[in-house]
Amino acid sequence: MLLKKEEKEMCNLCSTRDEHTPPQTMCTIQDTKATGISARGELNVIETATVSCPNGEKSHCTNQVQLKTNKTCINSVLVENENNTTSTRDVGGQKESQNTMFPDNAENGDDKQIEHMTAENINSNKEHIHDIIQTTERDIKETPGNQSEEITTSSPTCDISDEYVNNVLNEAESLKQKNNIMEKEYLDVLSDGTDPQVSCYITAPSYILQQLECRIVNSMSSLIVTDNEELVSNVVSVECSDKEKRIPFPICIAIPFTACSRGTYRDIMVKVSDRNLQSSYLSPTALEGMKSYSGTCASVKVYKLGIFSVVSCLKKESFTVTKKGFTLKSSMDSRISLCYPPGAFSSPVLVQLKIQPVDPSLVTYLKTQQDASYAVLSTSPLIHVQHPSTHPFQKPVTVFLPCPAQPDKRNLGSEIDHQRTGNATTNRNTPLCFNRVKSAPIRKPGNSNSETLKLLGFRSHDSGWFGLDNVVVRTIQSGLIAFELLEHLERFIVLHLSSMVSNSHLVSFVKSLEEALLSTTACMVLSHQKDNPHRVIILVVPSKNLNQTLKDLHFEGFRGLPESSRHFQVKEGEQLLLRFTGNIFGSSNGKDYGKDHRLIFHLRRKSRLELQIKEVDDFGNYSCPHYKGTILVYKVPKEKLISNLDQSLVFSENHYQLPICKLPLRLPKVSSFTSSDYHILLTLHHPDPNVFCMQI
């Protein structure tokens, strides 16, 4: 369109000049169109001007002006220019009396036609070309009429800045690429040798998708998850191979995760971590399957790259308290509410609330472990509240909580997401624990008049949990209590006691309760493959899922009664170190025997390890038909891990405690010969019957 506009303006300019030319000095200007374009994209335009002198002489003064425009352009622009030229030529052909634009021949007979030059240019060069033409005509007029010589004048090269052209082309290319939005599926192969898995789906411009690299880094999961979080997806690292590439954010990333019910108190969030493991949370814009994926994906729009994971965490409620006050009734449990009176804060503040329910059976189990906590009848939910520490309470805040005197089995289904496997409640307890709970005698509370309600709070800068003796907790109605807070508390809980108990014992009980809420009772399972006893599988599973796990192993072709360890407590993301001892050791790749192995426990994901085992000494365990060994299992605390994103996680020196469990290993011996393969012959060669020779 720009070129076409320039052609029209040049045509009008030349027409105006021709109208003022005297008849006796009529000039014939013949334009020759560039007949070719070089491989480098150079466009050559040659203007030939032939002037008829007034005295009628046949000599002509020819002025050739060569305009050479070097321009780097793409094929599409060249094709468009040709089309524009052709259309202009067609318009000129409709009027025989007018000049012909870009004729294919240099001249048309003896007729003196006035032909005009049209050159590709932009607005910045139009005036420059006009000045060149005027200078050329002035030089022609000054030439003597009898002089028959040809004057050739070369005008300055009219070049368009390479930088400007490149910028224009780059912007055009970028605009085209930005409009080419595509979705790409990224696959990655895990270190255990299994089939490739879908790491994520990314929707972005196509040229960006080619630069992105996605890797599954599940070895980093120990440092990704924190308290009250459960990992439900792979840990995916997304990076750009070209560090200087500018990415047009936001882009959409969809991560497959284990489909589960979010429940009343928990929600699904996408966690984004940088290389320093500083994390932020994004609410998924969609929880649905992709076109090419049958499972469920969490889709988010991101403004930076990093390490992505999908976690199940406690649902958070945020609200703003103004000077006029505010009353919050929790959407998770209508019995829980916070009432901020007018003037509670001197300015508007943002408050965040999270609720963690407590299963009554877990309280009963902990009572059997601590004799001093026998007086605890029940508890309220554990409340997490975040207030700005720079805004102290100007007036007390009234809190309403449910706290039944006896376990409220009727409301248990609503308080605990029983569909979630592995909640830190009944689902986290093993059958062994339940047997102990059922068999343990429960002390009956004394007189109901002696029952009390005790509030305990937590502040990180005040050395943790403590009892608030100055706060009076009163019963509003059956199972509903209320009290007034005079200061900030990060967490708090109310205990229903059958009798007075010292604060030290109650603090110990609450710490154990909080630890149990974050832990799961699990066990280790080891099983040999039916057709290949040298191939074993080791799993760490919640104790409640043990029976189902054994059925699944039998279906996969693992024989016999698998070895299972004793039950132990393990947290989400905690690492377990497996160390071989005895006359058997194992390898994950069939080569590196004798090394330690590890498993990372995640409640929502399968924690399994497949190994090849063999004997250390062929002649060992000579008095037994099996080779014998043992796997010692240790817990690795998070503070003993050294983070290295390029080399996964490495352990520091062996600062482990006693093993939490042991797994016995047995490998049947294979006989090296049979009786049918060899014959033993005894022959006597000496007269003395006591001397003989054995020949094989």
Phi, psi and omega per residue, in radians:
M1 nan -0.677 3.110
L2 -1.136 -0.756 3.141
L3 -1.129 -0.711 3.132
K4 -1.107 -0.687 3.107
K5 -1.110 -0.728 3.135
E6 -1.132 -0.674 3.125
E7 -1.060 -0.769 3.133
K8 -1.112 -0.740 -3.139
E9 -1.141 -0.705 3.101
M10 -1.133 -0.677 3.125
C11 -1.106 -0.783 3.113
N12 -1.127 -0.635 3.127
L13 -1.113 -0.802 -3.132
C14 -1.190 -0.669 3.127
S15 -1.102 -0.717 3.120
T16 -1.100 -0.704 3.133
R17 -1.195 -0.623 3.141
D18 -1.177 -0.589 -3.111
E19 -1.149 -0.506 -3.130
H20 -1.644 0.126 3.141
T21 -1.477 2.253 3.136
P22 -1.071 2.606 -3.129
P23 -1.068 -0.647 -3.098
Q24 -1.323 -0.210 3.095
T25 -2.068 0.681 3.139
M26 -1.201 2.252 -3.126
C27 -1.832 2.407 3.069
T28 -1.825 2.007 -3.137
I29 -1.896 2.061 -3.140
Q30 -1.939 2.249 -3.121
D31 -1.846 2.381 3.060
T32 -1.941 2.131 -3.126
K33 -1.344 2.546 3.072
A34 -1.037 2.196 -3.071
T35 -1.547 -0.166 -3.118
G36 -2.758 2.842 3.107
I37 -2.161 2.204 -3.080
S38 -1.207 2.938 -3.117
A39 -1.136 -0.457 -3.135
R40 -1.447 -0.013 -3.139
G41 1.506 0.392 3.134
E42 -1.532 2.267 -3.110
L43 -1.908 2.022 -3.092
N44 -1.802 2.186 3.108
V45 -2.121 2.159 -3.106
I46 -2.006 2.210 3.089
E47 -1.865 2.219 3.108
T48 -2.043 2.084 -3.114
A49 -1.932 2.138 3.106
T50 -1.995 2.169 -3.033
V51 -1.972 2.282 3.052
S52 -1.595 2.148 -3.065
C53 -1.301 2.684 -3.083
P54 -1.199 -0.464 -3.087
N55 -1.426 0.105 3.053
G56 1.394 0.098 3.110
E57 -1.128 2.681 -3.089
K58 -1.509 -0.128 3.136
S59 -1.286 2.519 -3.116
H60 -2.122 2.576 3.056
C61 -1.852 1.975 -3.073
T62 -1.792 2.254 3.086
N63 -2.094 2.044 3.138
Q64 -1.817 2.164 3.086
V65 -2.018 2.036 -3.127
Q66 -1.772 2.049 3.085
L67 -1.832 2.049 -3.122
K68 -1.990 2.002 -3.120
T69 -1.966 1.988 3.099
N70 -1.634 2.127 -3.072
K71 -2.557 2.236 3.067
T72 -1.596 2.121 -3.058
C73 -2.536 2.873 -3.116
I74 -1.584 2.844 -3.051
N75 -1.080 -0.583 -3.112
S76 -1.137 -0.628 3.107
V77 -1.181 -0.708 3.127
L78 -1.094 -0.757 3.126
V79 -1.088 -0.681 3.132
E80 -1.143 -0.668 3.108
N81 -1.115 -0.730 3.119
E82 -1.073 -0.729 3.129
N83 -1.092 -0.734 3.120
N84 -1.102 -0.702 3.134
T85 -1.115 -0.755 -3.136
T86 -1.099 -0.739 3.132
S87 -1.129 -0.637 3.116
T88 -1.155 -0.704 3.116
R89 -1.087 -0.647 3.135
D90 -1.174 -0.674 3.115
V91 -1.148 -0.709 3.133
G92 -1.161 -0.524 -3.112
G93 -1.249 -0.300 -3.115
Q94 -1.325 -0.312 -3.132
K95 -2.058 1.839 -3.080
E96 -1.210 -0.502 -3.097
S97 -1.362 -0.242 -3.093
Q98 -1.681 3.015 -3.132
N99 -1.288 2.651 3.119
T100 -1.702 2.245 -3.114
M101 -1.534 2.244 3.096
F102 0.925 1.156 3.088
P103 -1.236 2.628 3.114
D104 -1.317 -0.519 3.120
N105 -1.757 2.675 -3.101
A106 -1.232 -0.649 -3.127
E107 -2.423 2.778 3.084
N108 -2.209 1.497 3.099
G109 1.213 -2.763 -3.136
D110 -1.541 -0.147 -3.135
D111 -1.121 2.413 3.128
K112 -1.652 1.760 -3.137
Q113 -1.818 2.558 3.094
I114 -1.700 2.017 -3.108
E115 -2.006 2.481 -3.022
H116 -1.880 2.615 -3.140
M117 -1.683 2.346 3.027
T118 -2.182 2.106 -3.114
A119 -2.081 2.565 3.097
E120 -1.232 2.184 -3.133
N121 -2.793 3.126 3.091
I122 -2.149 3.050 -3.027
N123 -1.041 -0.551 -3.083
S124 -1.208 -0.346 -3.096
N125 -1.847 -0.066 -3.060
K126 -1.106 -0.819 -3.108
E127 -1.161 -0.592 -3.133
H128 -1.146 -0.744 3.115
I129 -1.128 -0.681 3.128
H130 -1.080 -0.730 3.106
D131 -1.122 -0.654 3.138
I132 -1.117 -0.733 -3.131
I133 -1.129 -0.763 3.130
Q134 -1.105 -0.711 3.103
T135 -1.104 -0.675 3.134
T136 -1.144 -0.764 3.120
E137 -1.131 -0.657 3.132
R138 -1.138 -0.680 3.102
D139 -1.158 -0.616 -3.138
I140 -1.173 -0.720 -3.137
K141 -1.118 -0.594 -3.116
E142 -1.354 -0.156 -3.124
T143 -1.334 2.340 3.136
P144 -1.053 2.590 -3.074
G145 -1.208 -0.578 -3.105
N146 -1.503 -0.026 -3.114
Q147 -1.488 2.114 -3.112
S148 -1.890 1.258 3.088
E149 -2.321 2.684 -3.082
E150 -1.816 2.116 -3.121
I151 -1.793 2.202 -3.142
T152 -1.979 2.111 -3.133
T153 -2.030 2.224 3.114
S154 -1.779 2.109 3.138
S155 -1.388 2.778 3.050
P156 -1.040 2.535 -3.135
T157 -1.153 2.252 3.141
C158 -1.666 1.615 -3.075
D159 -1.830 2.430 3.001
I160 -1.558 2.370 -3.096
S161 -0.961 2.243 3.128
D162 -1.051 -0.644 -3.133
E163 -1.143 -0.713 3.131
Y164 -1.138 -0.768 3.135
V165 -1.084 -0.778 -3.135
N166 -1.090 -0.692 3.124
N167 -1.114 -0.744 3.137
V168 -1.110 -0.768 -3.134
L169 -1.172 -0.686 3.130
N170 -1.137 -0.689 3.112
E171 -1.150 -0.679 3.107
A172 -1.138 -0.720 3.135
E173 -1.180 -0.707 3.127
S174 -1.116 -0.705 3.123
L175 -1.101 -0.687 3.129
K176 -1.160 -0.718 -3.123
Q177 -1.235 -0.624 3.127
K178 -1.122 -0.588 3.128
N179 -1.324 -0.265 -3.121
N180 -1.592 1.259 -3.118
I181 -1.463 2.284 -3.110
M182 -2.354 2.845 3.044
E183 -1.995 2.279 -3.086
K184 -2.185 2.444 3.102
E185 -1.717 2.247 -3.127
Y186 -1.911 2.256 3.136
L187 -1.960 2.671 3.084
D188 -2.598 2.591 3.141
V189 -1.765 2.230 3.142
L190 -1.335 2.873 -3.089
S191 -1.247 -0.296 -3.110
D192 -1.440 0.069 3.057
G193 1.427 0.191 3.133
T194 -1.344 3.074 3.139
D195 -1.112 2.703 3.110
P196 -1.017 2.487 3.119
Q197 -2.009 2.698 3.075
V198 -1.331 2.054 3.122
S199 -1.422 -0.796 3.138
C200 -2.983 2.989 2.997
Y201 -2.086 2.337 -3.124
I202 -2.185 2.295 3.086
T203 -1.940 2.015 -3.067
A204 -2.845 3.022 3.019
P205 -0.993 2.580 -3.016
S206 -1.073 -0.647 -3.112
Y207 -1.221 -0.396 3.067
I208 -1.369 -0.672 -3.140
L209 -1.039 -0.556 3.141
Q210 -1.254 -0.332 -3.090
Q211 -1.706 -0.186 -3.068
L212 -1.523 2.496 3.092
E213 -2.163 2.229 -3.110
C214 -2.090 2.235 3.129
R215 -2.275 2.520 3.046
I216 -1.552 2.058 -3.092
V217 -2.118 1.102 -3.137
N218 -1.131 -0.315 3.104
S219 -1.138 -0.294 3.123
M220 -1.567 -0.001 -3.011
S221 -1.111 -0.460 -3.131
S222 -1.078 -0.613 -3.118
L223 -1.676 -0.094 3.124
I224 -1.446 -0.822 -3.094
V225 -1.425 2.586 3.094
T226 -2.176 -2.937 -3.091
D227 -1.054 2.481 3.095
N228 1.132 0.279 3.081
E229 -1.964 2.589 3.078
E230 -2.273 2.201 -3.137
L231 -1.350 2.260 -3.120
V232 -2.158 0.225 3.139
S233 -2.593 3.064 2.962
N234 -1.226 2.735 3.008
V235 -1.625 2.064 -2.977
V236 -2.032 2.238 3.063
S237 -1.781 2.184 -3.138
V238 -2.035 2.107 -3.137
E239 -2.355 2.817 3.083
C240 -1.839 2.220 -3.111
S241 -1.133 -0.573 3.082
D242 -1.681 1.810 -3.051
K243 -1.121 -0.454 -3.107
E244 -1.636 0.034 -3.131
K245 -1.230 2.328 3.122
R246 -1.586 2.074 -3.082
I247 -1.677 2.242 3.137
P248 -1.367 1.427 3.114
F249 -1.215 2.668 0.037
P250 -1.488 2.673 2.999
I251 -2.092 2.748 -3.058
C252 -1.772 2.272 3.106
I253 -2.164 2.242 3.113
A254 -2.066 2.190 -3.070
I255 -2.028 2.151 3.063
P256 -1.137 2.486 3.111
F257 -2.543 2.910 -3.132
T258 -1.240 2.066 -3.114
A259 -1.145 2.249 3.128
C260 -2.690 2.772 3.093
S261 -1.290 2.291 -3.131
R262 -1.236 -0.457 3.059
G263 1.343 -3.121 -3.081
T264 -1.381 -0.637 -3.012
Y265 -1.863 -0.051 -3.073
R266 -2.197 2.750 -3.098
D267 -2.476 2.836 3.113
I268 -1.743 2.210 3.134
M269 -2.319 2.687 3.036
V270 -1.754 2.164 -3.092
K271 -1.777 2.219 -3.127
V272 -1.981 2.144 -3.115
S273 -2.154 2.510 3.066
D274 -1.614 -3.025 -3.094
R275 -1.194 -0.321 3.058
N276 -1.632 0.154 3.122
L277 1.066 0.501 2.959
Q278 -1.479 2.161 -2.927
S279 -1.995 2.689 2.991
S280 -2.438 2.856 -3.050
Y281 -2.093 2.462 3.108
L282 -2.182 2.376 3.065
S283 -1.439 2.226 -3.121
P284 -1.078 2.404 3.051
T285 -1.348 -0.361 -3.139
A286 -2.713 2.510 3.046
L287 -2.186 1.523 -3.077
E288 -2.712 2.948 3.130
G289 -1.432 2.639 3.073
M290 -1.450 2.958 -3.096
K291 -1.090 -0.671 -3.084
S292 -1.747 0.182 -3.096
Y293 -2.313 2.285 -3.052
S294 -1.462 -0.303 -3.106
G295 -1.496 -2.801 -3.106
T296 -1.893 2.442 -3.129
C297 -2.196 2.591 3.040
A298 -1.834 2.026 -3.067
S299 -1.810 2.344 3.105
V300 -2.449 2.701 2.988
K301 -1.741 2.181 -3.028
V302 -2.032 2.697 3.124
Y303 -2.051 0.139 3.046
K304 -2.769 2.776 3.110
L305 -1.676 2.819 -3.125
G306 2.968 -2.530 -3.134
I307 -1.867 2.153 -3.041
F308 -2.001 2.492 3.077
S309 -2.691 2.720 3.094
V310 -1.895 2.202 -3.080
V311 -2.222 2.648 2.980
S312 -1.765 2.079 -3.057
C313 -2.345 2.956 3.117
L314 -1.094 2.384 -3.138
K315 -1.208 2.415 -3.082
K316 -1.973 2.340 3.046
E317 -1.966 2.221 3.139
S318 -2.029 2.438 3.124
F319 -2.669 2.759 -3.103
T320 -1.928 2.262 3.105
V321 -1.788 2.064 3.139
T322 -1.636 -3.114 3.108
K323 -1.142 -0.426 -3.131
K324 -1.370 -0.083 -3.124
G325 1.585 3.024 -3.107
F326 -2.852 2.488 3.069
T327 -2.119 2.053 -3.120
L328 -1.824 2.218 2.961
K329 -1.938 2.015 -3.010
S330 -1.061 2.390 3.069
S331 -1.313 -0.321 3.125
M332 -1.402 -0.615 3.122
D333 -2.612 1.960 -3.067
S334 -1.149 -0.291 3.125
R335 -1.322 -0.279 -3.112
I336 -1.714 2.179 3.136
S337 -2.616 2.650 3.088
L338 -2.181 2.245 -3.081
C339 -2.014 1.929 3.099
Y340 -1.732 1.989 -3.104
P341 -1.259 2.848 3.057
P342 -1.017 2.342 -3.120
G343 1.472 0.181 3.114
A344 -1.139 -0.561 3.061
F345 -2.234 2.606 -3.135
S346 -1.369 -0.276 3.108
S347 -2.604 2.836 -3.140
P348 -1.085 2.392 3.140
V349 -2.310 2.710 3.110
L350 -1.759 2.245 -3.114
V351 -2.107 2.442 3.114
Q352 -2.126 2.418 -3.048
L353 -2.264 2.332 3.026
K354 -2.320 2.480 -3.085
I355 -2.112 2.256 3.107
Q356 -2.093 1.895 -3.104
P357 -1.245 2.744 3.139
V358 -2.138 2.179 3.139
D359 -1.332 2.292 3.122
P360 -1.032 -0.574 -3.130
S361 -1.162 -0.529 3.084
L362 -1.192 -0.655 3.075
V363 -1.121 -0.728 3.129
T364 -1.108 -0.694 3.124
Y365 -1.139 -0.734 -3.123
L366 -1.177 -0.494 3.099
K367 -1.141 -0.525 3.111
T368 -1.302 -0.325 -3.126
Q369 -1.575 -0.397 -3.105
Q370 -2.258 1.990 -3.131
D371 -1.149 -0.519 -3.077
A372 -1.254 -0.260 -3.098
S373 -1.761 0.338 -3.120
Y374 -1.121 -0.430 -3.075
A375 -1.368 -0.124 -3.129
V376 -1.343 2.066 3.122
L377 -1.594 -0.776 -3.118
S378 -2.819 3.042 -3.140
T379 -2.412 2.810 2.980
S380 -1.493 2.978 3.006
P381 -1.076 2.690 3.078
L382 -1.460 2.087 -3.031
I383 -1.792 2.260 3.041
H384 -1.895 2.084 -3.139
V385 -2.227 2.350 3.117
Q386 -2.085 1.927 3.074
H387 -1.923 2.647 3.023
P388 -1.201 2.189 -3.060
S389 -1.197 -0.320 -3.134
T390 -1.418 -0.071 -3.140
H391 -2.091 1.590 3.111
P392 -1.228 2.806 3.104
F393 -1.211 2.230 3.021
Q394 -1.522 -0.487 3.091
K395 -2.397 2.669 -3.130
P396 -1.141 2.572 -3.140
V397 -1.842 2.234 -3.120
T398 -1.574 2.303 -3.102
V399 -2.094 2.348 3.068
F400 -2.029 2.244 -3.094
L401 -2.386 2.657 2.975
P402 -1.477 2.345 3.088
C403 -2.708 1.474 -3.102
P404 -1.229 2.662 3.118
A405 -1.195 -0.573 3.107
Q406 -2.166 2.767 3.125
P407 -0.932 2.200 -3.104
D408 -1.608 1.520 -3.115
K409 -1.182 -0.424 -3.128
R410 -1.154 -0.655 -3.100
N411 -1.688 0.099 -3.093
L412 -1.132 -0.669 -3.115
G413 -1.132 -0.567 3.137
S414 -1.434 -0.508 -3.102
E415 -1.402 -0.571 -3.075
I416 -1.988 2.303 3.119
D417 -1.378 1.506 -3.053
H418 -1.202 -0.253 3.093
Q419 -1.329 -0.370 3.104
R420 -1.414 2.096 3.092
T421 -1.293 2.207 3.026
G422 1.618 0.419 3.015
N423 -1.160 2.664 -3.067
A424 -1.324 0.972 -3.099
T425 -2.521 -2.325 -3.111
T426 -1.006 -0.676 -3.090
N427 -1.154 -0.388 -3.136
R428 -1.513 -0.200 -3.135
N429 -1.511 2.529 -3.138
T430 -1.552 2.840 3.032
P431 -0.999 -0.565 3.112
L432 -1.090 -0.729 -3.139
C433 -1.128 -0.708 3.137
F434 -1.130 -0.643 3.095
N435 -1.093 -0.693 3.129
R436 -1.195 -0.657 3.139
V437 -1.135 -0.744 -3.092
K438 -1.207 -0.616 -3.086
S439 -1.480 -0.311 -3.086
A440 -1.340 2.327 3.118
P441 -1.246 2.332 3.123
I442 -1.782 2.185 -3.118
R443 -1.291 2.282 -3.126
K444 -1.342 2.405 3.113
P445 -1.167 2.752 -3.124
G446 -1.413 -2.465 -3.123
N447 -1.127 2.389 -3.108
S448 -1.111 -0.385 3.123
N449 -1.165 -0.399 -3.123
S450 -1.541 -0.050 3.134
E451 -1.209 2.444 -3.099
T452 -2.338 2.867 3.077
L453 -2.078 2.272 -3.053
K454 -2.186 2.269 3.107
L455 -1.716 2.264 3.061
L456 -2.123 2.393 -3.107
G457 -2.164 2.869 -3.129
F458 -2.306 2.308 2.982
R459 -2.405 2.252 -3.052
S460 -1.158 -0.559 -3.121
H461 -1.486 -0.017 3.113
D462 -2.003 0.604 3.070
S463 1.058 0.587 2.955
G464 1.636 -2.422 -3.028
W465 -1.364 2.586 3.091
F466 -2.756 2.775 3.109
G467 -1.606 2.467 3.124
L468 -1.830 1.682 -3.100
D469 -1.346 -0.361 -3.084
N470 -1.531 0.023 3.139
V471 -1.826 2.215 3.131
V472 -1.691 2.118 3.111
V473 -1.762 2.157 -3.084
R474 -2.077 2.703 3.119
T475 -1.597 2.121 3.139
I476 -1.443 -0.849 3.078
Q477 -2.694 -3.119 -3.074
S478 -1.044 2.033 3.095
G479 1.433 0.088 -3.134
L480 -2.241 2.248 -3.087
I481 -2.160 2.898 3.131
A482 -2.601 2.622 3.068
F483 -2.767 2.934 -3.111
E484 -2.009 2.261 3.092
L485 -1.660 2.313 3.135
L486 -1.844 -0.112 -3.073
E487 -2.633 2.930 -3.140
H488 -1.252 2.398 3.011
L489 -2.346 2.283 3.124
E490 -1.267 -0.670 3.072
R491 -2.508 2.629 3.054
F492 -2.706 2.747 -3.121
I493 -2.649 2.619 3.114
V494 -1.976 2.272 3.122
L495 -1.847 2.319 3.049
H496 -1.661 2.010 -3.027
L497 -1.929 2.564 3.067
S498 -1.479 -0.310 3.122
S499 -2.768 2.991 -3.113
M500 -1.250 2.337 3.118
V501 -2.312 2.542 -3.126
S502 -1.147 2.681 -3.127
N503 -1.102 -0.591 -3.121
S504 -1.093 -0.714 3.108
H505 -1.202 -0.662 3.125
L506 -1.189 -0.676 3.094
V507 -1.103 -0.718 3.097
S508 -1.089 -0.694 3.127
F509 -1.149 -0.761 -3.116
V510 -1.153 -0.655 3.088
K511 -1.092 -0.751 3.105
S512 -1.137 -0.663 3.116
L513 -1.128 -0.781 3.129
E514 -1.120 -0.653 3.097
E515 -1.156 -0.688 3.132
A516 -1.196 -0.559 3.104
L517 -1.150 -0.460 -3.114
L518 -1.684 -0.020 -3.043
S519 -2.035 2.826 3.088
T520 -2.287 2.416 3.047
T521 -1.426 2.102 -3.038
A522 -2.359 3.068 3.083
C523 -2.637 2.819 3.105
M524 -1.711 2.482 3.137
V525 -2.212 2.306 3.098
L526 -2.227 2.322 -3.125
S527 -2.521 2.527 3.110
H528 -1.650 2.609 3.049
Q529 -1.249 2.530 -3.017
K530 -1.088 -0.805 -3.073
D531 -1.610 -0.171 -3.101
N532 -2.478 1.635 -3.098
P533 -1.165 -0.252 3.116
H534 -1.358 -0.179 3.112
R535 -1.838 2.141 -3.110
V536 -2.194 2.762 3.063
I537 -2.209 2.381 -3.118
I538 -2.155 2.282 -3.126
L539 -2.304 2.648 2.939
V540 -2.049 2.079 -3.008
V541 -2.302 2.648 2.994
P542 -1.061 2.482 -3.058
S543 -1.064 -0.561 3.129
K544 -1.160 -0.387 -3.124
N545 -1.719 0.207 -3.044
L546 -1.103 -0.821 -3.098
N547 -1.092 -0.729 3.122
Q548 -1.165 -0.611 3.121
T549 -1.144 -0.702 3.117
L550 -1.122 -0.653 3.089
K551 -1.146 -0.696 3.139
D552 -1.158 -0.657 3.118
L553 -1.158 -0.696 3.105
H554 -1.107 -0.639 3.121
F555 -1.202 -0.535 3.139
E556 -1.403 -0.116 3.086
G557 1.784 0.368 3.073
F558 -1.745 2.248 -2.894
R559 -1.671 3.005 2.962
G560 1.120 -2.950 3.089
L561 -1.604 1.930 -3.122
P562 -1.099 2.670 3.063
E563 -1.397 2.301 3.084
S564 -2.206 2.499 -3.097
S565 -1.504 3.100 3.021
R566 -1.272 2.864 -3.082
H567 -1.408 2.567 3.134
F568 -2.593 2.869 3.138
Q569 -1.653 2.329 3.137
V570 -2.456 2.503 -3.133
K571 -1.665 2.850 3.081
E572 -1.100 2.233 3.138
G573 1.406 0.073 -3.134
E574 -1.346 2.468 -3.094
Q575 -1.696 2.466 3.107
L576 -2.051 2.203 -3.132
L577 -1.674 2.259 -3.136
L578 -1.905 2.132 -3.103
R579 -2.184 2.205 -3.110
F580 -1.497 2.394 3.037
T581 -2.337 2.914 3.139
G582 1.535 -2.639 -3.043
N583 -1.716 0.315 3.127
I584 -2.346 2.377 2.981
F585 -2.387 2.915 -3.005
G586 -2.315 2.894 -3.139
S587 -2.534 2.515 3.115
S588 -1.525 -0.363 3.140
N589 -2.046 0.101 -3.140
G590 1.378 0.123 -3.098
K591 -2.184 -0.958 -3.027
D592 -1.512 1.548 3.101
Y593 -1.581 2.673 3.082
G594 1.622 -0.069 -3.141
K595 -1.539 2.772 3.045
D596 -1.376 2.675 3.112
H597 -2.219 2.895 -3.075
R598 -2.500 2.727 3.055
L599 -2.316 2.457 3.091
I600 -1.914 2.163 -3.086
F601 -1.493 2.201 2.981
H602 -2.360 2.213 -3.027
L603 -1.082 -0.611 -3.068
R604 -1.607 -0.094 -3.064
R605 -2.211 2.712 -3.130
K606 -1.364 2.166 3.086
S607 -1.847 1.708 -3.062
R608 -2.402 2.693 -3.117
L609 -2.484 2.169 3.118
E610 -1.834 2.256 -3.045
L611 -2.316 2.708 2.948
Q612 -1.806 2.204 -3.115
I613 -2.013 2.699 3.056
K614 -2.742 2.922 -3.089
E615 -1.365 2.617 3.088
V616 -1.409 -0.804 -3.107
D617 -2.149 2.094 -3.130
D618 -1.097 -0.497 -3.092
F619 -1.718 0.142 3.099
G620 -1.373 2.851 -3.122
N621 0.908 0.789 -3.041
Y622 -1.136 -0.402 -3.105
S623 -1.634 0.143 -3.085
C624 -2.275 2.495 3.132
P625 -1.297 -0.006 -3.138
H626 -2.244 2.624 2.896
Y627 -1.410 2.467 -3.039
K628 -2.095 2.530 3.073
G629 -2.774 3.084 -3.113
T630 -2.529 2.498 3.015
I631 -1.867 2.085 3.074
L632 -1.639 2.309 -3.089
V633 -1.953 2.172 -3.142
Y634 -2.063 2.633 2.967
K635 -1.546 2.421 3.104
V636 -1.971 1.900 3.125
P637 -1.107 2.669 -3.124
K638 -1.108 -0.567 -3.127
E639 -1.213 -0.219 3.104
K640 -1.618 0.070 3.136
L641 -1.717 2.477 3.091
I642 -1.920 2.126 -3.080
S643 -1.433 2.257 3.051
N644 -2.601 1.845 -3.036
L645 -1.168 -0.456 -3.118
D646 -1.459 -0.503 -3.119
Q647 -2.064 0.490 3.116
S648 1.095 -2.548 3.132
L649 -1.873 2.378 3.083
V650 -2.113 2.647 -3.129
F651 -1.566 2.595 2.991
S652 -1.368 -2.961 -3.092
E653 -1.057 2.868 -3.051
N654 -1.219 1.566 3.058
H655 -1.995 0.843 -3.065
Y656 -1.631 2.717 3.073
Q657 -1.521 -2.854 3.097
L658 -1.178 2.648 -3.140
P659 -1.097 2.491 3.139
I660 -1.404 -0.403 3.090
C661 -2.847 2.932 3.130
K662 -2.322 2.502 3.099
L663 -2.094 2.024 3.118
P664 -1.300 2.501 3.132
L665 -2.111 2.418 3.050
R666 -2.395 2.362 -3.140
L667 -2.264 2.049 -3.078
P668 -1.125 2.483 3.107
K669 -1.378 2.509 3.110
V670 -1.833 2.137 -3.118
S671 -1.156 2.389 -3.085
S672 -1.488 -0.255 3.069
F673 -2.695 2.899 3.123
T674 -2.170 2.915 -3.083
S675 -1.202 -0.388 -3.119
S676 -1.458 -0.164 -3.092
D677 -1.588 -0.494 -3.058
Y678 -2.261 2.611 3.070
H679 -2.190 2.352 3.141
I680 -1.869 2.150 -3.125
L681 -1.978 2.289 3.095
L682 -1.888 2.199 -3.110
T683 -2.296 2.343 3.106
L684 -1.591 2.229 -3.106
H685 -2.150 0.177 -3.073
H686 -2.344 2.493 3.123
P687 -1.049 -0.538 3.140
D688 -1.273 2.086 -3.110
P689 -1.141 -0.256 3.133
N690 -1.466 -0.095 -3.136
V691 -2.010 2.269 3.131
F692 -2.568 2.889 3.138
C693 -2.178 2.373 3.108
M694 -1.844 2.234 -3.135
Q695 -2.076 2.295 3.120
I696 -1.921 nan nan
